[in-house]
Amino acid sequence: MSTTMTVRLEPDLKERLEHLAAATHRSKSFLAAEAIREFVELNEWQIREIQAALQEADAGDFASAEEVNDVLGRWGVNGD
């Protein structure tokens, strides 16, 4: 099931969307919905990762200086 939403676009962006729709044989609505879906999924993922990192930080779950230096050493970087 889908619902309708009105979106205001700058004239140039609307024209670009129209050209893309014609070139891909897709509707403007399909392309806009796909773009919004990808944007929402990416931002949801980023928020989840930030929240998980904050929980780890609050729990004191950090790498030790030795662990960091070991990893940097494998990359040929001096961590000191």
C-alpha positions in Angstrom: 0.0 0.0 0.0 1.2 3.5 -0.7 0.2 7.0 0.2 0.5 10.3 -1.5 2.8 13.1 -0.4 3.5 16.4 -2.1 7.1 17.5 -2.4 8.3 20.9 -3.6 11.3 20.8 -5.9 13.4 23.5 -7.5 12.5 23.8 -11.2 16.0 22.6 -12.2 15.8 19.5 -10.0 12.3 18.7 -11.3 13.6 18.9 -14.9 16.5 16.7 -14.1 14.1 14.2 -12.5 11.9 14.3 -15.6 14.9 13.6 -17.8 16.0 10.7 -15.6 12.6 9.2 -15.6 12.4 9.3 -19.4 15.9 7.8 -19.7 15.2 5.0 -17.3 11.6 4.4 -18.4 10.5 4.9 -14.7 8.0 7.3 -13.3 9.1 10.4 -11.4 7.2 9.0 -8.5 9.1 5.7 -8.5 12.4 7.5 -8.7 11.5 9.9 -5.9 10.2 7.2 -3.7 13.4 5.1 -4.3 15.6 8.1 -3.5 13.7 8.8 -0.3 13.8 5.2 0.7 17.6 5.0 0.3 18.0 8.3 2.2 15.9 7.1 5.1 17.6 3.7 5.3 21.1 5.3 5.3 20.2 7.8 8.0 18.5 5.1 10.1 21.6 3.0 9.8 23.8 6.0 10.8 21.7 6.7 13.9 21.7 3.1 15.0 25.5 2.9 14.7 25.9 6.2 16.6 23.6 5.0 19.3 25.5 1.7 19.6 28.8 3.5 19.8 27.5 5.8 22.5 26.3 2.8 24.5 29.8 1.2 24.1 31.4 4.5 25.2 29.1 4.8 28.2 30.0 1.2 29.2 33.7 2.1 28.9 34.2 -0.4 26.1 37.3 1.1 24.5 40.4 -0.4 22.9 43.5 -0.1 25.2 46.5 1.9 24.0 48.3 -1.4 23.4 45.5 -2.7 21.2 45.5 0.6 19.2 49.3 0.5 18.8 49.2 -3.1 17.6 46.6 -2.3 14.9 48.6 0.8 13.9 51.8 -1.2 13.8 50.2 -3.6 11.3 49.6 -0.7 9.1 53.1 0.6 9.5 52.0 3.6 11.5 53.6 4.7 14.8 50.9 5.4 17.3 53.2 7.1 19.8 
